């Protein structure tokens, strides 16, 4: 058996979709603007006795913390690999996205609890003040979201962008709620609106939570379909079978792959490996490709004792070569 590992896409080489330097400024501006707005919104929320403003201020505070976490993860992702962390600290971006999602869920719980209490016992609300402050929120959150529009390929940056878009939409809802209170005089509209805000936050957070949790468990990134990757490898010249195929996220922007390629006619050489790696990167965005070549006995079917992982194969492969692909595919 001959084996070869392709490290040309290793962590010490450059990659497309690396964290952009411009996002540092976006994070700094976004944090400063939103922190200032949180102080203003919370102060006027207490003064106007508006649960909608207070709940939105709490949500915005969680977003400030989320932006700080996302910024820290983006900086850590740039750290060079070490002997202990051979991929560097790129996975910190996945943890940041997951933490942000959990932080938002906690904020939703607090908002919902207080809002239910206010629905039961409504309090007078200074509707005009609510509308003015929420209008400022639309501008602040909308501008912050604009700063992150160029980073949608990165789940970490996308999480920050979605938070800001959701905040702008929530602020718009608060403005409309204040208008409704002025029109009808019904103070219960304010806490009821807070419950709608909580539902909006939960809806926008669920996808982020699902994706970040999947990636943190070494799941396959949503954009990659493992059976298609397997098929592409099987169709390469000289490849008779592909097994022990694994795909996982190194960070929110980088994907890794390992696979055993059975090539009975012999080792194809470095040119084949370079072409395979290039094809995987161009077609599927997989930048870290490690391929092991196996040359089995003439006439043998499948992989036998020649494969060093054969003793564990039943835990990975089952009885069908595509079982692993369906196991790794995102739900």
Secondary structure, DSSP 8 states (H G I E B T S, - for coil): -------TT-TTS--TT---THHHHHHHHHHHHHHHHHHHHHHHHHHHT-HHHHHHHHHHHHHHHHHHHHHHHHHHTTS---SSSTTTTTTHHHHHHHHHHHHHHHHHHHHHHHHHHHHHT-----HHHHHHHHHHHHHHHHHHHHHTGGGTTSHHHHHHHHHHHHHHHHHHHHHHHHHHHHHH--THHHHHHHHHHHHHHHHHHHHHHHHHHHHHTT---TT--HHHHHHHHHTSTT--EEEEEEEEESSSS-EEEEEEEE-TT----HHHHHHHHHHHHHHH-EEEEEEEEE---TT--S--TTSTTGGGHHHHTTTSTTHHHHHHS--
